[in-house]
Amino acid sequence: MGLLVDGVWRDQWYDTAKTGGRFERQASRFRNWVTADGAPGPSGDGGFRAEADRYHLYVSLACPWAHRTLIFRRLKRLEDLIPVSVVDPRMGEDGWVFGDFPEATPDAVNGASKLYEVYLRAEPGANTRVTVPALWDRERETIVSNESAEIIRMFNSAFDGLTGDDQDFYPEPLRARIDALNDAIYDRVNNGVYKAGFATTQGAYGEAFDALFAELDGLDDHLAGSRYLAGPSVTEADWRLFTTLVRFDAVYHGHFKCNLRRISDYPNLSGYLRELYQWPGVAGTVNFAHIKTHYYWSHATINPTRIVPKGPELDLGSPHGREGL
Ligand SMILES: N[C@@H](CCC(=O)N[C@@H](CS)C(=O)NCC(=O)O)C(=O)O
């Protein structure tokens, strides 16, 4: 794990000493938007028109942020328009690399062996962490965006004219509700598990742990009476929560010490997770070999032996029982 400083790669872990043992995630560097007509989006520059075979997505199958973009790419029928390259789940001193792990791929567009080389093609003197997902523009030879929350918004609507798919996971009347759910869930759950796992003081860990389980308990209560987070239809907020829930019992419970409860112990969250997992197309975006190998192998500070546990047994295919809600 490392970062680019003035265009030079440095193998360096997050410096939690400066932040009282707390893990603080950095803001994403590339913030342009693909739009239907190439007009500028909410941030960055314009000139990124939705077109077939122009954009390329770099992902890790292990990463919950990249996973969001893969789910939207599948559900919004973008797979033929936007190809992907999949990094090796083992992230070591060179950061994300293209390797030989099953179901990892080479870099089909830039021929890089390390993801940081792609970032350097986009910006030779870059000062940034090198993260997935990253959406590459073959025409302008740059990274459009490396912010998953924004990439899924682009995928939700920008390409509709090309695909004919008008499913909307961020409908206008629900936007305020979805934004509020996202804010709480990002801070306490999606990023909360990382804050617990990467904390280097007991206090920072305890803070993240308490907020995480308070939020999960609240979500479990809410889902007793509501089929999905924002009501009777699936929205962006559900897919954003899903990618953390599906990793929880396999990785966050043990590796990140988020072990008050498992998702399978929650009466409502467990069925909700199974329903989303069984959504047509979604199970095919989940790869537990990449997920488990990535976390247990890559975080040498918290698992120096790099042993990947064999369990747990998961039961995501059994009936979810949520049809009645
Ligand atoms: N805000 C970013 C975060 C992406 C992110 O942190 N991805 C992780 C993998 S799960 C990564 O690439 N980490 C490498 C690093 O931080 O050096 C997003 O949501 O797109």
The ligand as a Tripos MOL2 file, in Angstrom:
@<TRIPOS>MOLECULE
LIG
   20    19     1     0     0
SMALL
NO_CHARGES

@<TRIPOS>ATOM
      1 N1        -13.4570    7.2120   -2.0850 N.3       1 LIG1
      2 C1        -12.9640    6.1690   -2.8830 C.3       1 LIG1
      3 C2        -12.2370    5.1180   -2.0560 C.3       1 LIG1
      4 C3        -11.6760    4.0010   -2.8580 C.3       1 LIG1
      5 C4        -10.6660    3.1800   -2.0480 C.2       1 LIG1
      6 O1        -10.1790    3.6060   -0.9920 O.2       1 LIG1
      7 N2        -10.3500    1.9760   -2.5430 N.am      1 LIG1
      8 C5         -9.3870    1.1480   -1.8450 C.3       1 LIG1
      9 C6         -9.6410   -0.3290   -2.0480 C.3       1 LIG1
     10 S1        -11.0160   -0.9430   -1.1540 S.3       1 LIG1
     11 C7         -8.0040    1.3810   -2.4050 C.2       1 LIG1
     12 O2         -7.8150    1.3360   -3.6020 O.2       1 LIG1
     13 N3         -7.0320    1.6140   -1.5150 N.am      1 LIG1
     14 C8         -5.6650    1.7970   -1.8720 C.3       1 LIG1
     15 C9         -5.0190    2.8700   -1.0250 C.2       1 LIG1
     16 O3         -5.7040    3.5570   -0.2820 O.co2     1 LIG1
     17 O4         -3.8120    3.0200   -1.1490 O.co2     1 LIG1
     18 C10       -14.1360    5.5920   -3.6360 C.2       1 LIG1
     19 O5        -15.1730    5.3440   -3.0200 O.co2     1 LIG1
     20 O6        -14.0230    5.4190   -4.8470 O.co2     1 LIG1
@<TRIPOS>BOND
     1     1     2 1
     2     2     3 1
     3     2    18 1
     4     3     4 1
     5     4     5 1
     6     5     6 2
     7     5     7 1
     8     7     8 1
     9     8     9 1
    10     8    11 1
    11     9    10 1
    12    11    12 2
    13    11    13 1
    14    13    14 1
    15    14    15 1
    16    15    16 2
    17    15    17 1
    18    18    19 2
    19    18    20 1
@<TRIPOS>SUBSTRUCTURE
     1 LIG1         1 GROUP 0 **** ****
